[in-house]
Amino acid sequence: MFPSSVVFASLANISTPFKRSSLGLFHGKLKQYGNNVPFSKKKTRRSWLPNVQNKRLASDALGRKVEIKVTTRALKTIRKHGGLDHYLLKTKPELLGYEGMRLRILVREALQAEADAQAEAKRIEEETARIEKKKQLAKEEAARLAKQKELQTLRKMQLKKERRRSESLAAGILGVQSNSGSPSELTH
């Protein structure tokens, strides 16, 4: 995927006489012109090219090595920034050129995709934790209701025992006998 020309609108509209610099990371280095001046003072025109190296630079965001033409000045700046990804994200667009901007877009998209994946994983984890908490609360509520029901059953049993005791005490005091079929009742 190559970005459209709209993406490159941030690049300054300057004439680039050294078009080779748009194919790599040249960090603003261009072809320079000057004169050779020997002892005879007869000037001859000459040019100086930037020190361009073909390098494979590791990109953490892309997860691979990127083979690119880089000047030694750009390499020094990449080391200073702490890697290719940081260099691409922090450097001014004017110094990157078209290839640098293309790589910057790829790195940004990769980082955004990673951030989205982490956010989605965190959301799923929070949702799972919320569901687990809801299940735990429901389980605790069920246990509380079961315990409450058990206590109510115990209270009912205690009330029945109390009623029987009070009835038996009342029967013993008042002389009223219950219809339980006791041997004393059969003899009368």
N, C-alpha and C positions, 0 to 999 in steps of 0.2 A: 504494500500500500504506500503510494507516494502522495504526500499532502498536496492540496491544490495551491494555486498561486495566492489565494486569499489568506492562507496561513502565513505566507511569507511577507505579508503587508508590514509586519513589524521591522523588516529589514529596510535599511535606508536605501533610497533610490540613488545610488552613486554608481558611476561608471566603473566597471571592474576591468581594467586593462589586462590583469593577470587572472584569466578565467580559470586557470588550474587551481586557484585557491578555493574555488567553490566546490571542488571535488573532495576536499578533506578538511582537517582541522588545522588551519594555518595561523589562527589566533592573531589576525590582522597583518601578518607578514606578507609583503608583496615583493615583486621584482624591483630592484633598485638600479638606477643608472648613474654613471659617472664617467670619469676620464682616467686613463692611465697617463701619468706624467713622468717620463723618464728624465735622465740627466740633461738631455738635449732640449727639454721643455716642449717637445712636439707631442701634443695631446692626441690620444686615440680614444675613441668612445668605447665603452664596455658596459656590461650589466652584471649584477650579482643576483643569483637565485637564492631563495631561502633554503635552509638545510632541511630537506624533506626526507622522512624515513617512513617505510612501510612497517606498521606495527599491528599486532593483534592485542587489543586492549580488552580486559575483562569488564563486563557490565553485570553488576549484581541484579539490577532490575530486569534486564532482558534474560538473564540466566545463561549467557553464552559469551564467547569472545567475538569482538567486532574487529574485522580487518579493515584498516583505514590508513590513509596517508596523513601523517602528522609532522609538524615542524618540531624542532627541538624546544623551541620556546613554548609551544602548546603542551609538549610532554612535561616540561617543568611545571607549568601551571596546573596540569592534571594531577601531578603528584602533590602539589601545594593544596589543591582543593580536596584531596583524599580519594580520588578515583574518577573514572570517566563519568559516572552518573552525576556526581556532585558538580563536576566541571560543566557538564552540559546544562544543568539546571541553574547554575549561579552566574554563568558568563553572559555578557551582553550579546544580543543577537547580531550586532554589527561585527563582532569578532568571530562568530561561529561560521557564518557563511551558510550556503544552502544545505550542504551535507550535515553540518552541525545542527541546523534547525530540524532536519529530518530525523536525526537521531534523538534530539531533544523531545520531539513529539512522540516517538516510539517509547522512550523512557517514561515520559509522563503518563502515557496510556497504560503501560505495564504497572506503574506504581498505583495508578487509580484503580485498575482492575484488582490488584492485590489488596488495596485498602477496602474496596467494596466486598471482596471475599471475606476479609477479616471482620468487617461490620456484620455481614450476613451470618457468619459463624457465631459471633458474639450474640446476635439477636436470637439465633436458634438455641444457643446455650442458655440464655436468659429465659426463653420461652419454656425450655425443658425444665429448668430449675423452678419456674413458676408452677408448672403442671405438677412436678414432684412435691412442691410445698403444698399445693392444693390437695393432692392425694394424702399427704401426711396429715394435714389438718382434718380431712374427712375421716381418716383412720382414727385419729385421736378423738374426734367427736363421737364416732361409733363406740369406741372403748369407754368414753365417758358416759354415754347413754346406757351401755350395757351395765356398767358399774352402778349407775343410778337406779336402773331397773332391779338389779340384784339387791341393792339396799332397800328399795321399796318392798321387795318380796320378803326380806328379812324382817322389816318393820311389821309387815302384815302378820308374819308368823309369830313375832313377839307379842303383838296385840292379841292374837288368838290365844296364846299361852296365858297371857295376863287375864283375859276374859274367863278362861277355864278355871284359873286359880281363884279369881274373884267369885265365880259361880260356885266352886267347890267350898270356898270359905263361907259364902253366904248360905249354902245348903247345910253345912255343918253347924253354923250358928243358929239358923232358923229352924233346923230340923227337917228341912225339906230334902227329900232324896231325889236323885236324878233317875231317869229311866234307863239305867245302864245294865240292869239285870244282875246286880250284885247279890251274893249269898244271903246277906241280911234281909234283903227284900223278899227273897223266896220263902224264908221261914215264916213270915207274917201272913 
